[in-house]
């Protein structure tokens, strides 16, 4: 399979973005441990989410699809059954880390695995706090996959100060805390996504949370819910940038999730001069949503601080692309966490930016990109993606401003998070070709 991204004369029209990946994982897991049947609408059907869904089925949860919605028959906090086979999470760090917390309170043993990329990612960051809570969890050498979890005599709540801003680590702790009679308090140095807190609250948990502190008190059960998943902001990000950097563009994205812990990219692009209008504000459960209208813009350079990074981490690759078409030098401080995602995203983006003839350099802990302005047309080249979905989509968007076209390596990686990307892009006028 080859994906060719060609010069586009402009993007127009409106689309509805598929469901948020992060919220989809949490909706499935919370519904599975509620006391009854929950309905989930607009569930994202990416490979990552389907791997979580299949793992829950292996653990004895009945999940069916009817008229576009998923119905999940919950079995309570400790009602899962032992899987005969290892649980496979593919490329999903979210799925495996959240489920590790939940499986730590079960009365059976579990083995958790993933693909080659996930198997390289650090798991010590969840092993450490879960072990402090009393969980019996271990990884292979260097605390990598596979993970092995065996029954624990007792899980205790914990007062935990986060070392790394990570919604996945925070969520693993919260899911494990459902098996404790004592309280858990999590203190963060930087703000991270709060989808788990909002979902727990929606299902009836005794939880309180602010920007940097979360407290979960003894909660006996979750009540089943009807859940509408907002459009994924991280998926929207690619088309937002595409419209900003492409001439003669005017697009509208419907029902996009506007959780304050997710829209750092939106705020940054507006600071850069992006013509973005947010309207039709509403909410799906505890999650805010809105429509976005984006028009072609002349962008200025940006400055990303260490405080910005936790809520920009997934969008940094596409922000690098936006910065390449901005005026001036953009700077990004303390982005080492980018090296520990599905690939070493910093190296992957540097490789691609070099092929784009975009000047970039590391100055200590600051990464800098010298933008070429909106009229820049990048040369034709093959963009290596290291089988990373966000790298693939970022360079596909860059190709819309090429001299003629660029080829995206391993475009099938896009299916891990946004399988509709190519077709929805074509709907808006993205000049994508598959061969």
DADA-V19524 format. One record per residue. N is the residue number from 0. NEAR is the number of other ideal C-beta (glycine too) atoms within 10 Angstrom. D_CENTER is the distance of its C-alpha to the mean C-alpha in Angstrom with 1 decimal. Layout:
BEGIN
n->N near->NEAR d_center->D_CENTER
n->N near->NEAR d_center->D_CENTER
END
This chain:
BEGIN
n->0 near->8 d_center->24.7
n->1 near->12 d_center->24.6
n->2 near->25 d_center->22.6
n->3 near->18 d_center->24.8
n->4 near->27 d_center->23.7
n->5 near->16 d_center->26.8
n->6 near->16 d_center->28.0
n->7 near->22 d_center->27.4
n->8 near->12 d_center->30.0
n->9 near->15 d_center->27.5
n->10 near->25 d_center->24.9
n->11 near->14 d_center->26.1
n->12 near->11 d_center->25.4
n->13 near->14 d_center->22.8
n->14 near->18 d_center->20.1
n->15 near->15 d_center->17.9
n->16 near->26 d_center->14.2
n->17 near->24 d_center->13.1
n->18 near->27 d_center->11.4
n->19 near->30 d_center->8.1
n->20 near->26 d_center->6.1
n->21 near->28 d_center->5.5
n->22 near->30 d_center->9.0
n->23 near->29 d_center->10.4
n->24 near->29 d_center->10.1
n->25 near->28 d_center->11.8
n->26 near->31 d_center->14.2
n->27 near->25 d_center->15.4
n->28 near->26 d_center->16.0
n->29 near->27 d_center->17.7
n->30 near->28 d_center->19.8
n->31 near->28 d_center->20.9
n->32 near->23 d_center->22.4
n->33 near->23 d_center->23.9
n->34 near->16 d_center->27.7
n->35 near->15 d_center->27.9
n->36 near->15 d_center->26.2
n->37 near->23 d_center->23.1
n->38 near->15 d_center->22.2
n->39 near->24 d_center->18.7
n->40 near->15 d_center->18.6
n->41 near->24 d_center->16.2
n->42 near->27 d_center->14.1
n->43 near->25 d_center->11.7
n->44 near->17 d_center->13.7
n->45 near->26 d_center->11.6
n->46 near->19 d_center->12.9
n->47 near->27 d_center->10.1
n->48 near->28 d_center->10.9
n->49 near->20 d_center->14.5
n->50 near->23 d_center->14.8
n->51 near->26 d_center->14.0
n->52 near->24 d_center->16.5
n->53 near->16 d_center->19.0
n->54 near->26 d_center->18.9
n->55 near->25 d_center->19.7
n->56 near->13 d_center->22.5
n->57 near->18 d_center->23.8
n->58 near->21 d_center->24.1
n->59 near->14 d_center->26.4
n->60 near->21 d_center->24.3
n->61 near->13 d_center->25.5
n->62 near->18 d_center->22.9
n->63 near->10 d_center->24.4
n->64 near->12 d_center->23.5
n->65 near->8 d_center->26.1
n->66 near->6 d_center->26.3
n->67 near->8 d_center->22.6
n->68 near->15 d_center->21.6
n->69 near->22 d_center->20.8
n->70 near->16 d_center->23.2
n->71 near->27 d_center->22.5
n->72 near->16 d_center->25.6
n->73 near->23 d_center->24.7
n->74 near->19 d_center->26.9
n->75 near->15 d_center->26.5
n->76 near->19 d_center->24.9
n->77 near->12 d_center->27.1
n->78 near->15 d_center->27.9
n->79 near->23 d_center->25.8
n->80 near->13 d_center->28.0
n->81 near->13 d_center->28.1
n->82 near->19 d_center->26.6
n->83 near->6 d_center->29.2
n->84 near->8 d_center->26.8
n->85 near->17 d_center->23.9
n->86 near->25 d_center->20.5
n->87 near->19 d_center->18.4
n->88 near->28 d_center->14.6
n->89 near->22 d_center->14.5
n->90 near->25 d_center->11.6
n->91 near->28 d_center->9.3
n->92 near->21 d_center->9.2
n->93 near->23 d_center->7.8
n->94 near->31 d_center->10.7
n->95 near->30 d_center->13.3
n->96 near->26 d_center->13.0
n->97 near->28 d_center->13.1
n->98 near->28 d_center->15.8
n->99 near->27 d_center->17.7
n->100 near->30 d_center->18.4
n->101 near->26 d_center->19.6
n->102 near->30 d_center->21.7
n->103 near->28 d_center->23.3
n->104 near->25 d_center->25.3
n->105 near->20 d_center->26.6
n->106 near->10 d_center->30.1
n->107 near->13 d_center->29.4
n->108 near->13 d_center->28.0
n->109 near->25 d_center->24.8
n->110 near->15 d_center->23.6
n->111 near->25 d_center->20.0
n->112 near->16 d_center->19.2
n->113 near->25 d_center->16.8
n->114 near->18 d_center->17.2
n->115 near->9 d_center->18.7
n->116 near->18 d_center->15.6
n->117 near->23 d_center->14.1
n->118 near->14 d_center->17.8
n->119 near->15 d_center->17.9
n->120 near->17 d_center->15.1
n->121 near->14 d_center->16.7
n->122 near->26 d_center->17.2
n->123 near->12 d_center->19.9
n->124 near->18 d_center->17.6
n->125 near->29 d_center->17.5
n->126 near->19 d_center->20.9
n->127 near->14 d_center->22.7
n->128 near->23 d_center->22.0
n->129 near->27 d_center->22.2
n->130 near->15 d_center->25.5
n->131 near->13 d_center->26.8
n->132 near->25 d_center->26.3
n->133 near->18 d_center->28.5
n->134 near->26 d_center->26.2
n->135 near->14 d_center->27.5
n->136 near->25 d_center->24.5
n->137 near->14 d_center->24.9
n->138 near->19 d_center->23.4
n->139 near->12 d_center->25.3
n->140 near->5 d_center->26.7
n->141 near->9 d_center->24.6
n->142 near->16 d_center->22.5
n->143 near->16 d_center->20.5
n->144 near->21 d_center->20.1
n->145 near->18 d_center->21.7
n->146 near->27 d_center->21.5
n->147 near->15 d_center->24.6
n->148 near->25 d_center->24.9
n->149 near->14 d_center->28.4
n->150 near->14 d_center->29.8
n->151 near->20 d_center->30.4
n->152 near->6 d_center->33.5
n->153 near->11 d_center->31.8
n->154 near->21 d_center->28.4
n->155 near->17 d_center->28.8
n->156 near->21 d_center->26.9
n->157 near->19 d_center->26.0
n->158 near->11 d_center->26.1
n->159 near->20 d_center->23.4
n->160 near->10 d_center->22.7
n->161 near->20 d_center->19.3
n->162 near->12 d_center->19.9
n->163 near->15 d_center->16.4
n->164 near->21 d_center->14.0
n->165 near->21 d_center->11.3
n->166 near->25 d_center->10.0
n->167 near->24 d_center->10.0
n->168 near->24 d_center->13.6
n->169 near->25 d_center->14.6
n->170 near->32 d_center->13.5
n->171 near->30 d_center->15.5
n->172 near->26 d_center->18.4
n->173 near->23 d_center->18.3
n->174 near->27 d_center->18.4
n->175 near->28 d_center->21.2
n->176 near->30 d_center->23.0
n->177 near->25 d_center->23.6
n->178 near->21 d_center->26.3
n->179 near->19 d_center->28.0
n->180 near->10 d_center->30.9
n->181 near->13 d_center->30.3
n->182 near->15 d_center->27.9
n->183 near->24 d_center->24.8
n->184 near->17 d_center->24.0
n->185 near->24 d_center->21.0
n->186 near->12 d_center->21.5
n->187 near->22 d_center->19.0
n->188 near->14 d_center->20.2
n->189 near->16 d_center->17.3
n->190 near->17 d_center->15.3
n->191 near->25 d_center->11.8
n->192 near->25 d_center->9.7
n->193 near->23 d_center->12.3
n->194 near->24 d_center->11.0
n->195 near->30 d_center->12.9
n->196 near->25 d_center->16.0
n->197 near->20 d_center->16.1
n->198 near->27 d_center->15.8
n->199 near->26 d_center->18.5
n->200 near->16 d_center->20.6
n->201 near->19 d_center->20.5
n->202 near->26 d_center->21.7
n->203 near->16 d_center->24.4
n->204 near->23 d_center->23.6
n->205 near->13 d_center->25.7
n->206 near->20 d_center->23.0
n->207 near->13 d_center->23.2
n->208 near->18 d_center->20.8
n->209 near->11 d_center->20.9
n->210 near->12 d_center->18.9
n->211 near->14 d_center->19.6
n->212 near->11 d_center->21.3
n->213 near->26 d_center->20.5
n->214 near->17 d_center->23.4
n->215 near->25 d_center->23.5
n->216 near->14 d_center->27.1
n->217 near->14 d_center->28.6
n->218 near->16 d_center->27.2
n->219 near->12 d_center->29.1
n->220 near->16 d_center->27.1
n->221 near->24 d_center->24.5
n->222 near->13 d_center->26.0
n->223 near->20 d_center->24.6
n->224 near->21 d_center->23.0
n->225 near->12 d_center->22.4
n->226 near->29 d_center->18.7
n->227 near->20 d_center->17.7
n->228 near->27 d_center->14.0
n->229 near->24 d_center->13.3
n->230 near->25 d_center->12.2
n->231 near->24 d_center->8.5
n->232 near->26 d_center->8.9
n->233 near->20 d_center->6.5
n->234 near->25 d_center->8.7
n->235 near->26 d_center->11.7
n->236 near->28 d_center->11.5
n->237 near->24 d_center->13.1
n->238 near->26 d_center->15.9
n->239 near->24 d_center->16.4
n->240 near->27 d_center->17.2
n->241 near->28 d_center->19.2
n->242 near->29 d_center->21.4
n->243 near->27 d_center->22.0
n->244 near->24 d_center->23.2
n->245 near->24 d_center->25.1
n->246 near->12 d_center->28.6
n->247 near->13 d_center->29.8
n->248 near->23 d_center->26.4
n->249 near->15 d_center->25.8
n->250 near->24 d_center->22.9
n->251 near->18 d_center->21.7
n->252 near->23 d_center->18.3
n->253 near->15 d_center->18.9
n->254 near->20 d_center->17.3
n->255 near->25 d_center->14.1
n->256 near->26 d_center->12.3
n->257 near->21 d_center->13.8
n->258 near->20 d_center->12.8
n->259 near->13 d_center->14.4
n->260 near->16 d_center->11.8
n->261 near->29 d_center->9.4
n->262 near->24 d_center->12.1
n->263 near->22 d_center->13.3
n->264 near->24 d_center->13.1
n->265 near->21 d_center->15.3
n->266 near->15 d_center->17.7
n->267 near->21 d_center->18.0
n->268 near->26 d_center->18.8
n->269 near->15 d_center->21.3
n->270 near->12 d_center->22.9
n->271 near->23 d_center->23.2
n->272 near->16 d_center->25.2
n->273 near->25 d_center->22.8
n->274 near->17 d_center->24.5
n->275 near->17 d_center->21.9
n->276 near->12 d_center->23.2
n->277 near->14 d_center->21.4
n->278 near->9 d_center->23.5
n->279 near->12 d_center->24.0
n->280 near->10 d_center->22.2
n->281 near->11 d_center->21.9
n->282 near->13 d_center->19.8
n->283 near->20 d_center->18.4
n->284 near->19 d_center->19.4
n->285 near->16 d_center->18.2
n->286 near->21 d_center->15.5
n->287 near->18 d_center->16.9
n->288 near->22 d_center->16.7
n->289 near->20 d_center->18.7
n->290 near->19 d_center->19.8
n->291 near->26 d_center->19.4
n->292 near->16 d_center->22.2
n->293 near->24 d_center->21.9
n->294 near->15 d_center->24.9
n->295 near->18 d_center->25.9
n->296 near->21 d_center->26.3
n->297 near->16 d_center->27.8
n->298 near->25 d_center->25.3
n->299 near->15 d_center->26.3
n->300 near->17 d_center->24.8
n->301 near->22 d_center->22.4
n->302 near->14 d_center->22.3
n->303 near->21 d_center->19.2
n->304 near->11 d_center->20.3
n->305 near->14 d_center->19.0
n->306 near->15 d_center->18.3
n->307 near->22 d_center->16.0
n->308 near->20 d_center->13.8
n->309 near->20 d_center->11.7
n->310 near->23 d_center->10.3
n->311 near->22 d_center->10.4
n->312 near->20 d_center->9.1
n->313 near->21 d_center->6.3
n->314 near->26 d_center->9.0
n->315 near->24 d_center->11.9
n->316 near->27 d_center->12.8
n->317 near->26 d_center->13.4
n->318 near->26 d_center->15.1
n->319 near->26 d_center->17.3
n->320 near->29 d_center->18.4
n->321 near->29 d_center->19.2
n->322 near->30 d_center->21.1
n->323 near->27 d_center->23.0
n->324 near->23 d_center->24.5
n->325 near->29 d_center->25.2
n->326 near->15 d_center->28.6
n->327 near->15 d_center->29.0
n->328 near->16 d_center->27.2
n->329 near->25 d_center->23.7
n->330 near->16 d_center->22.9
n->331 near->26 d_center->19.8
n->332 near->16 d_center->20.8
n->333 near->16 d_center->19.6
n->334 near->21 d_center->16.6
n->335 near->10 d_center->17.4
n->336 near->16 d_center->14.1
n->337 near->23 d_center->13.0
n->338 near->12 d_center->15.5
n->339 near->17 d_center->13.8
n->340 near->20 d_center->10.5
n->341 near->24 d_center->11.0
n->342 near->23 d_center->14.1
n->343 near->17 d_center->16.0
n->344 near->24 d_center->14.2
n->345 near->21 d_center->17.0
n->346 near->12 d_center->19.7
n->347 near->26 d_center->18.2
n->348 near->29 d_center->18.0
n->349 near->18 d_center->21.4
n->350 near->16 d_center->22.9
n->351 near->27 d_center->21.8
n->352 near->21 d_center->22.9
n->353 near->12 d_center->26.2
n->354 near->17 d_center->26.8
n->355 near->24 d_center->26.1
n->356 near->12 d_center->28.9
n->357 near->22 d_center->26.7
n->358 near->14 d_center->28.1
n->359 near->20 d_center->25.6
n->360 near->11 d_center->26.5
n->361 near->12 d_center->25.7
n->362 near->9 d_center->28.0
n->363 near->7 d_center->27.6
n->364 near->11 d_center->24.2
n->365 near->14 d_center->23.7
n->366 near->23 d_center->22.3
n->367 near->15 d_center->24.1
n->368 near->26 d_center->24.0
n->369 near->16 d_center->27.2
n->370 near->22 d_center->26.5
n->371 near->19 d_center->28.9
n->372 near->12 d_center->28.8
n->373 near->17 d_center->28.2
n->374 near->9 d_center->31.0
n->375 near->16 d_center->29.8
n->376 near->10 d_center->29.7
n->377 near->24 d_center->28.1
n->378 near->11 d_center->30.1
n->379 near->13 d_center->29.5
n->380 near->17 d_center->27.8
n->381 near->13 d_center->25.7
n->382 near->24 d_center->22.1
n->383 near->18 d_center->21.1
n->384 near->27 d_center->17.5
n->385 near->17 d_center->17.7
n->386 near->20 d_center->16.0
n->387 near->24 d_center->12.6
n->388 near->26 d_center->11.0
n->389 near->28 d_center->9.8
n->390 near->29 d_center->13.4
n->391 near->27 d_center->15.0
n->392 near->31 d_center->13.8
n->393 near->29 d_center->14.6
n->394 near->32 d_center->18.0
n->395 near->27 d_center->18.6
n->396 near->27 d_center->18.4
n->397 near->27 d_center->20.7
n->398 near->29 d_center->23.1
n->399 near->28 d_center->23.9
n->400 near->24 d_center->25.9
n->401 near->22 d_center->27.6
n->402 near->11 d_center->31.4
n->403 near->11 d_center->31.1
n->404 near->16 d_center->28.1
n->405 near->26 d_center->25.8
n->406 near->18 d_center->24.7
n->407 near->26 d_center->21.2
n->408 near->16 d_center->21.4
n->409 near->18 d_center->19.6
n->410 near->25 d_center->18.0
n->411 near->14 d_center->17.6
n->412 near->23 d_center->14.4
n->413 near->25 d_center->12.8
n->414 near->18 d_center->13.4
n->415 near->25 d_center->10.7
n->416 near->24 d_center->8.1
n->417 near->25 d_center->10.6
n->418 near->18 d_center->14.1
n->419 near->18 d_center->15.7
n->420 near->25 d_center->14.9
n->421 near->19 d_center->18.4
n->422 near->12 d_center->20.4
n->423 near->20 d_center->18.9
n->424 near->24 d_center->19.4
n->425 near->13 d_center->23.0
n->426 near->16 d_center->23.5
n->427 near->21 d_center->23.0
n->428 near->20 d_center->25.2
n->429 near->23 d_center->23.0
n->430 near->18 d_center->25.5
n->431 near->21 d_center->23.6
n->432 near->13 d_center->25.8
n->433 near->11 d_center->25.2
n->434 near->7 d_center->28.0
END
